[in-house]
């Protein structure tokens, strides 16, 4: 770093302060296994599709009676 800040209004003029990288570390707080959320979504979607098919079959069979 060959550049110097000339017009610094702070107390530490000419000094560089290093920020520790551990301050930016993120932790996963969820206790779910990887992919669990996706698995649950797929299961819920399958259940909803099954229920929708049943509803449509009942609706179709009810309309088809002459």
PATI-275324 format. One record per residue (C-alpha): residue number from 1; residue in one letter; z, y, x negated. Coordinates in pm, whole numbers. Layout:
<pt n="NUM" res="A" Z="Z" Y="Y" X="X"/>
...
This chain:
<pt n="1" res="X" Z="0" Y="0" X="0"/>
<pt n="2" res="X" Z="-123" Y="302" X="-182"/>
<pt n="3" res="X" Z="-91" Y="547" X="107"/>
<pt n="4" res="X" Z="207" Y="776" X="138"/>
<pt n="5" res="X" Z="325" Y="957" X="447"/>
<pt n="6" res="X" Z="338" Y="1324" X="358"/>
<pt n="7" res="X" Z="469" Y="1489" X="674"/>
<pt n="8" res="X" Z="763" Y="1270" X="771"/>
<pt n="9" res="X" Z="1034" Y="1426" X="986"/>
<pt n="10" res="X" Z="1280" Y="1141" X="942"/>
<pt n="11" res="X" Z="1570" Y="1101" X="699"/>
<pt n="12" res="X" Z="1411" Y="812" X="506"/>
<pt n="13" res="X" Z="1104" Y="995" X="383"/>
<pt n="14" res="X" Z="901" Y="779" X="145"/>
<pt n="15" res="X" Z="1084" Y="456" X="233"/>
<pt n="16" res="X" Z="951" Y="156" X="419"/>
<pt n="17" res="X" Z="1185" Y="-37" X="642"/>
<pt n="18" res="X" Z="1116" Y="-405" X="704"/>
<pt n="19" res="X" Z="1177" Y="-545" X="1052"/>
<pt n="20" res="X" Z="1303" Y="-901" X="1055"/>
<pt n="21" res="X" Z="1058" Y="-1139" X="1227"/>
<pt n="22" res="X" Z="1333" Y="-1328" X="1411"/>
<pt n="23" res="X" Z="1375" Y="-1032" X="1645"/>
<pt n="24" res="X" Z="1042" Y="-1113" X="1805"/>
<pt n="25" res="X" Z="1093" Y="-1487" X="1839"/>
<pt n="26" res="X" Z="1071" Y="-1614" X="2195"/>
<pt n="27" res="X" Z="1244" Y="-1923" X="2319"/>
<pt n="28" res="X" Z="1142" Y="-2146" X="2601"/>
<pt n="29" res="X" Z="1433" Y="-2145" X="2842"/>
<pt n="30" res="X" Z="1282" Y="-2395" X="3081"/>
<pt n="31" res="X" Z="1406" Y="-2751" X="3058"/>
<pt n="32" res="X" Z="1087" Y="-2889" X="3211"/>
<pt n="33" res="X" Z="866" Y="-3116" X="3008"/>
<pt n="34" res="X" Z="531" Y="-2978" X="2900"/>
<pt n="35" res="X" Z="279" Y="-3011" X="3181"/>
<pt n="36" res="X" Z="544" Y="-3065" X="3449"/>
<pt n="37" res="X" Z="447" Y="-2750" X="3637"/>
<pt n="38" res="X" Z="81" Y="-2856" X="3646"/>
<pt n="39" res="X" Z="176" Y="-3207" X="3756"/>
<pt n="40" res="X" Z="385" Y="-3069" X="4043"/>
<pt n="41" res="X" Z="102" Y="-2838" X="4147"/>
<pt n="42" res="X" Z="-144" Y="-3128" X="4156"/>
<pt n="43" res="X" Z="95" Y="-3342" X="4360"/>
<pt n="44" res="X" Z="156" Y="-3060" X="4608"/>
<pt n="45" res="X" Z="-217" Y="-2993" X="4638"/>
<pt n="46" res="X" Z="-289" Y="-3362" X="4705"/>
<pt n="47" res="X" Z="-20" Y="-3367" X="4975"/>
<pt n="48" res="X" Z="-160" Y="-3054" X="5138"/>
<pt n="49" res="X" Z="-512" Y="-3199" X="5137"/>
<pt n="50" res="X" Z="-386" Y="-3522" X="5290"/>
<pt n="51" res="X" Z="-206" Y="-3331" X="5567"/>
<pt n="52" res="X" Z="-514" Y="-3114" X="5629"/>
<pt n="53" res="X" Z="-735" Y="-3425" X="5656"/>
<pt n="54" res="X" Z="-496" Y="-3577" X="5909"/>
<pt n="55" res="X" Z="-489" Y="-3257" X="6111"/>
<pt n="56" res="X" Z="-869" Y="-3234" X="6112"/>
<pt n="57" res="X" Z="-904" Y="-3601" X="6210"/>
<pt n="58" res="X" Z="-669" Y="-3547" X="6505"/>
<pt n="59" res="X" Z="-854" Y="-3231" X="6600"/>
<pt n="60" res="X" Z="-1192" Y="-3407" X="6578"/>
<pt n="61" res="X" Z="-1082" Y="-3711" X="6775"/>
<pt n="62" res="X" Z="-933" Y="-3488" X="7044"/>
<pt n="63" res="X" Z="-1254" Y="-3282" X="7080"/>
<pt n="64" res="X" Z="-1478" Y="-3590" X="7085"/>
<pt n="65" res="X" Z="-1328" Y="-3738" X="7405"/>
<pt n="66" res="X" Z="-1579" Y="-3700" X="7693"/>
